Amino acid sequence: DGMTIAPAGQLTEGTGHHHIIVDGGSIEKGTPVPADATHIHYGGGQTSDTVTLPMGEVRLGMQFANGVHASYGRDMSASIKVFVK
């Protein structure tokens, strides 16, 4: 709430984009979200996707970050556990 989805690349107050974190939690405020196989960036401003996950229990974290991928912290994150068959 209170934020607008925008592509990465520019720092504009009140905007940002999503990141999915596979088997991880929130990222400390101001810390860049890593770019690797377990940190999926949606820097184009995407709001939906299909992802392939490993079998078994998986924790999915969602982290909102600013235009240069710096995390907005715990207040702009959420996580769930899913079981992939």
PyMOL commands that set and color helices and strands:
alter all, ss='L'
color gray80, all
select helices_A, chain A and resi 74-76
alter helices_A, ss='H'
color red, helices_A
select strands_A, chain A and resi 4-5+15-22+39-41+56-65+77-84
alter strands_A, ss='S'
color yellow, strands_A
deselect
rebuild
show_as cartoon
